[in-house]
Amino acid sequence: MDNFFDLIESSPAIEDQYKILKRALKKLEFSNKEQYEQLLNRIESWGQSGYRHLQIQSYLDLYEKYPSSALAFYLGQAYLMVGQFDKANQWIEKVDSNQLPLEARLVVADVHLNVGHLNQTKKELEAIIKDFPRDYRAYVKMSHFYRLQGINEKAIQYLETLMEYFISEPASLRRQWRTQLLELYLTSERIDAVKIKDLFNQDPDNLAIETADECYLLAHFYAQINDFQHSNDYCEQGLALEADHFELRLLQLDNLTWLNDREGFALRLDQLLKRLPPFDATIMDCLVLANRIKVYTAKLIDLLEAFYPLLENTEDQFLVLSAYVSFYLDRKDYHQANLFMEKFDLASIDEALLAYLKGKILFDQGEKAAAKDYLELAWNQQVAAEDLEDLIQQLTTSK
């Protein structure tokens, strides 16, 4: 037996080591448990080195000569690692999980979950919790189990248990649980503000906010309860941690529209726009927010001009045209405003929409008589423009 391990050690290539095992296996006998464990450790190292196929084949070869529940488990675990869940389950079914250590029983639960055996997954995890109530891992998996099924109330219960009773676990773990719990709290039909605030008052020294994702969730929470200033504070904190967190930047822009901070909106808008890759659809999300606060920047208009040919529906095209016209009207640049007729492909734009834009430009220039026909056409065709009714009223009162 010692000669066998000497041969293995003298062969640096893992493929050659496997060939030695294959040739020796028929005559191989283990004089003690330590030698068998030594071989299993060697085979495990092959898988860890990227030769998972040789690890699996070695287990199969060994199982043929030495069938055992333990080898069946190793095969199930190896197949799980390469994503062959059905094969993993075939081998796990040969295993008596009650004879396995905790770590192995958790793997059994993972296999059941990946092949969709939900009842078996639940029973295995419940049994683990019963046998090892002070180990956090089965609680984590149980929360994940319920979350995958959309049973968030149950998932919350297990995460709350983790936060309440496993206070001595590393802060990094508890921070993960807290983040997952907050995500679930925010999906509830009725958001419990007190519960969320209490969650972040637990162990404040050990669980300081360290990631942009945490800041995003908190900013999202405060935005949902209309505390936009507090939400914006967390946006700033998160962006200091991760400047390219686009969800945070969009949420911040949303906050600034409700705070009516036009200067801050323009500044943060350009900060986001310069980070976008070319032709990114996020530009349209920015446009919706810009329309709400009626703030447009040169950078936004340039990107919208480039993005316009990619738009497939008239509604989005009209939004871009309106923003272009509004931007130049704000600057009293009527020549550039009128260039929308030349710069953009208007083939699919309804005549009434074009009439609204033409009338708006003429009205802003003070040519109300000329604007009247265009605006009334748009009004009669029920063009959905926020300022159209006001324009019509001004035309009426100015007669």
C-alpha positions in Angstrom: 0.0 0.0 0.0 2.9 2.4 0.8 4.2 1.7 -2.7 0.9 2.8 -4.2 1.0 6.2 -2.4 4.7 6.6 -3.3 3.8 6.2 -7.0 1.0 8.7 -6.6 3.3 11.3 -5.0 6.0 10.8 -7.7 3.5 11.6 -10.5 2.9 15.4 -10.7 0.1 15.1 -13.4 -3.3 14.4 -11.9 -4.3 12.4 -15.0 -1.3 10.1 -14.3 -2.3 9.8 -10.7 -5.7 8.7 -11.7 -4.3 6.1 -14.1 -2.2 4.7 -11.3 -5.3 4.4 -9.1 -7.2 2.7 -12.0 -4.5 0.1 -12.6 -4.0 -0.6 -8.9 -7.6 -0.7 -7.8 -8.3 -4.4 -8.6 -5.5 -5.5 -6.2 -5.8 -2.6 -3.8 -6.5 -3.5 -0.2 -6.5 -1.1 2.7 -4.9 -2.3 5.9 -6.5 0.4 8.0 -9.0 3.2 7.9 -6.3 5.9 7.7 -5.1 4.6 4.3 -8.6 4.7 2.9 -9.1 8.2 4.2 -5.8 9.3 2.7 -7.0 8.0 -0.7 -10.3 9.8 -0.4 -8.5 13.1 0.5 -6.3 12.6 -2.6 -9.3 12.2 -4.8 -11.0 15.2 -3.2 -7.9 17.3 -4.0 -8.3 16.4 -7.7 -11.7 17.9 -7.7 -10.5 21.0 -6.0 -7.8 21.4 -8.6 -10.4 21.4 -11.4 -10.4 17.7 -12.3 -13.9 17.1 -11.0 -14.5 14.5 -13.7 -11.6 12.4 -12.5 -12.8 12.8 -8.9 -16.3 11.5 -9.9 -14.8 8.6 -11.9 -12.6 7.7 -9.1 -15.5 7.5 -6.7 -17.4 5.4 -9.2 -14.5 3.0 -9.4 -14.2 2.8 -5.7 -17.9 2.3 -5.2 -17.9 -0.6 -7.6 -15.4 -2.4 -5.3 -16.3 -0.8 -1.9 -20.0 0.2 -2.0 -20.9 2.3 1.0 -23.3 5.0 2.1 -20.3 7.4 2.5 -19.1 6.9 -1.1 -22.6 7.4 -2.4 -22.7 10.7 -0.5 -19.3 11.8 -2.0 -20.7 11.0 -5.5 -23.8 13.0 -4.8 -21.8 15.9 -3.5 -19.5 15.9 -6.5 -22.3 15.8 -9.0 -24.0 18.6 -7.1 -20.8 20.7 -7.5 -20.9 20.3 -11.3 -24.6 21.0 -11.5 -25.8 17.5 -12.5 -28.6 17.5 -10.0 -30.4 14.4 -11.1 -27.3 12.3 -10.8 -26.6 13.9 -7.5 -30.0 12.9 -6.3 -29.6 9.3 -7.6 -26.6 8.9 -5.3 -28.0 10.8 -2.4 -31.0 8.5 -2.3 -28.6 5.7 -1.5 -27.4 7.5 1.6 -28.7 7.2 5.2 -28.6 10.9 6.1 -29.1 10.1 9.8 -25.6 8.6 9.9 -24.0 11.6 8.3 -22.4 14.6 10.1 -24.0 18.0 10.0 -22.1 19.3 7.0 -23.1 16.3 4.9 -26.7 16.5 5.9 -26.7 20.1 4.7 -25.5 18.9 1.3 -28.3 16.3 1.2 -30.8 19.1 1.7 -29.2 21.1 -1.1 -29.5 18.2 -3.5 -33.2 17.7 -2.6 -33.8 21.4 -3.2 -32.0 21.5 -6.6 -34.1 18.6 -8.0 -37.3 20.1 -6.6 -38.0 17.6 -3.8 -39.4 20.3 -1.6 -41.0 18.1 1.0 -37.8 16.2 1.5 -35.8 19.4 1.7 -38.1 20.8 4.4 -38.0 17.5 6.4 -34.2 17.3 6.2 -33.7 20.9 7.3 -36.2 20.6 10.1 -34.5 17.5 11.3 -31.1 19.2 11.2 -32.5 22.2 13.3 -33.9 19.7 15.8 -30.6 17.8 16.1 -28.3 20.9 15.9 -30.4 23.9 17.2 -27.3 26.0 17.9 -25.9 25.8 14.3 -27.1 28.7 12.2 -26.6 27.1 8.8 -29.9 25.1 8.6 -31.8 28.3 9.6 -30.2 30.2 6.7 -31.1 27.4 4.3 -34.6 27.2 5.6 -35.1 30.9 5.0 -33.7 30.5 1.5 -36.1 27.5 1.0 -39.2 29.6 1.8 -38.0 32.6 -0.1 -37.6 30.6 -3.3 -41.2 29.6 -3.0 -42.4 33.1 -2.4 -43.5 32.4 1.2 -41.8 35.5 2.6 -43.5 35.4 6.0 -41.8 32.1 6.8 -38.5 33.3 5.4 -38.7 36.3 7.6 -39.3 34.2 10.7 -36.1 32.3 10.2 -34.1 35.4 9.5 -35.5 37.1 12.6 -34.5 34.0 14.6 -31.0 34.3 13.2 -30.8 38.0 14.1 -32.2 37.4 17.6 -30.4 34.3 18.8 -27.1 34.1 16.8 -25.6 37.3 18.0 -22.2 35.9 18.5 -21.7 35.0 14.8 -19.3 37.2 12.7 -20.6 40.6 11.9 -20.2 39.9 8.2 -22.8 37.1 8.5 -25.2 39.0 10.6 -25.0 41.9 8.1 -26.0 39.5 5.3 -29.0 38.3 7.3 -30.0 41.9 8.1 -29.8 42.8 4.4 -31.9 39.8 3.4 -34.4 40.6 6.1 -34.7 44.2 5.0 -35.3 43.1 1.4 -38.2 40.9 2.6 -39.6 43.6 4.9 -39.7 45.9 1.9 -41.8 43.4 -0.1 -44.5 43.4 2.6 -47.9 44.8 1.7 -47.7 47.0 4.8 -44.2 48.2 5.6 -43.5 48.2 9.4 -41.3 51.3 9.8 -40.7 50.6 13.5 -39.5 47.1 12.9 -37.1 48.2 10.1 -35.7 51.0 12.2 -35.2 48.6 15.2 -33.4 46.2 12.9 -30.7 48.8 12.3 -30.5 49.7 16.0 -29.3 46.3 16.9 -25.5 46.1 17.7 -24.8 49.4 15.9 -21.1 49.2 16.7 -20.7 45.7 15.3 -23.1 46.1 12.4 -22.2 49.4 10.9 -23.5 49.9 7.3 -20.6 49.0 5.0 -22.1 48.4 1.6 -23.9 50.4 -1.1 -26.5 47.7 -1.3 -27.4 48.2 2.4 -27.6 52.0 1.8 -29.8 51.4 -1.3 -32.3 49.3 0.7 -32.5 51.9 3.4 -32.8 54.7 0.9 -35.6 52.7 -0.7 -37.4 52.3 2.6 -37.3 56.0 3.5 -38.5 56.9 0.0 -41.4 54.6 0.4 -42.5 56.4 3.6 -42.0 59.7 1.8 -39.0 60.7 3.9 -37.1 61.8 0.8 -34.4 63.8 2.6 -33.5 60.8 4.8 -33.5 58.6 1.7 -31.2 61.0 -0.1 -28.8 61.0 2.8 -28.5 57.2 2.4 -28.0 57.6 -1.3 -25.1 59.9 -0.7 -23.6 57.5 1.8 -24.0 54.6 -0.6 -22.5 56.4 -3.6 -19.5 57.3 -1.4 -19.0 53.5 -1.0 -19.8 52.6 -4.7 -19.9 55.5 -7.2 -21.2 53.3 -10.0 -24.2 51.9 -8.2 -26.8 52.9 -10.9 -29.9 51.9 -8.8 -28.7 54.3 -6.1 -28.2 57.1 -8.6 -31.6 56.6 -10.1 -33.2 56.6 -6.7 -31.4 59.7 -5.8 -32.7 61.5 -8.9 -36.2 60.4 -7.9 -35.7 61.8 -4.4 -34.5 65.1 -5.8 -37.6 65.5 -8.0 -39.8 65.2 -4.9 -37.5 67.6 -3.0 -37.7 69.9 -6.0 -34.0 70.4 -5.8 -33.5 71.4 -9.4 -29.8 72.4 -9.1 -29.0 69.1 -7.3 -31.0 67.1 -9.8 -29.0 68.6 -12.8 -25.7 67.9 -11.1 -26.5 64.3 -10.1 -28.2 63.7 -13.5 -24.9 64.5 -15.4 -22.9 62.5 -12.9 -25.1 59.4 -13.8 -25.1 60.1 -17.5 -21.3 60.3 -17.8 -21.1 56.8 -16.3 -23.6 55.2 -18.7 -22.3 53.0 -21.5 -23.3 54.1 -25.0 -26.9 53.6 -26.0 -27.9 52.4 -22.5 -31.7 52.2 -22.0 -31.3 53.8 -18.5 -31.3 57.1 -20.4 -35.1 56.8 -20.8 -35.5 56.3 -17.0 -33.5 59.5 -16.6 -35.8 61.3 -19.1 -38.9 60.3 -17.1 -37.5 61.9 -14.0 -36.3 64.9 -15.9 -39.8 65.4 -17.2 -41.2 65.3 -13.7 -39.0 68.1 -12.4 -38.7 69.9 -15.8 -34.9 69.9 -15.7 -32.9 69.0 -18.8 -29.1 69.2 -19.3 -27.1 69.4 -22.5 -25.6 66.0 -21.7 -29.1 64.5 -21.5 -30.2 66.0 -24.8 -27.1 64.8 -26.6 -27.6 61.2 -25.4 -31.3 61.3 -26.3 -30.5 62.4 -29.8 -28.1 59.5 -30.2 -30.6 57.1 -28.6 -33.7 58.2 -30.6 -33.1 55.9 -33.7 -33.3 52.9 -31.4 -36.7 53.8 -30.0 -39.5 51.6 -31.4 -42.7 53.3 -30.1 -44.1 56.7 -30.8 -44.7 57.5 -27.1 -41.0 57.3 -26.3 -40.1 59.2 -29.5 -42.5 62.0 -28.5 -40.9 62.2 -25.0 -37.5 62.7 -26.6 -38.8 65.3 -29.0 -40.6 67.2 -26.2 -37.5 67.2 -24.0 -35.4 68.5 -26.9 -37.8 71.3 -27.6 -38.2 72.2 -23.9 -34.4 72.3 -23.4 -33.9 74.9 -26.1 -37.0 76.9 -25.2 -35.7 77.2 -21.6 -32.6 78.8 -23.2 -34.7 80.9 -25.7 -32.8 79.3 -28.5 -35.7 79.1 -30.9 -33.6 78.3 -33.9 -32.3 75.1 -32.3 -35.7 74.3 -31.0 -37.1 74.3 -34.5 -34.4 72.0 -35.7 -36.2 69.1 -34.2 -37.9 68.9 -37.6 -34.6 68.2 -39.3 -32.6 66.4 -36.6 -35.1 63.6 -36.0 -36.9 61.0 -38.1 -40.5 62.0 -37.7 -42.1 59.5 -40.1 -44.0 57.7 -37.3 -45.0 60.8 -35.3 -48.6 61.7 -35.5 -49.5 65.1 -37.0 -51.2 66.3 -33.8 -48.0 65.6 -31.8 -46.0 67.6 -34.2 -48.6 70.4 -34.1 -48.2 70.6 -30.3 -44.4 71.0 -30.6 -44.7 73.6 -33.3 -47.4 75.5 -31.4 -45.4 75.4 -28.2 -42.3 77.0 -29.9 -44.4 79.7 -31.6 -46.2 80.4 -28.3 -42.9 80.8 -26.4 -41.7 83.2 -29.1 -44.7 85.3 -28.5 -46.4 84.5 -31.8 -49.7 83.4 -30.2 -51.8 83.9 -33.2 -49.6 81.6 -35.2 -49.5 79.1 -32.4 -53.3 79.0 -32.0 -54.1 76.7 -34.9 -51.4 74.2 -34.0 -52.3 74.1 -30.3 -56.0 73.8 -31.0 -55.3 70.9 -33.4 -53.3 69.2 -30.7 -56.1 69.9 -28.1 -58.8 68.5 -30.4 -56.8 65.3 -31.0 -56.3 65.0 -27.2 -52.5 65.1 -27.2 -51.2 64.0 -23.8 -49.0 66.9 -22.8 -49.1 68.3 -19.3 -48.9 72.0 -20.3 -51.3 71.9 -23.3 -54.4 72.8 -21.3 -52.6 75.8 -19.7 -51.4 76.9 -23.2 -54.9 76.8 -24.5 -56.3 78.7 -21.5 -53.7 81.4 -22.0 -54.6 81.7 -25.6 -58.3 82.1 -24.6 -57.7 84.7 -22.0 -55.4 86.7 -24.2 -58.1 87.3 -26.8 
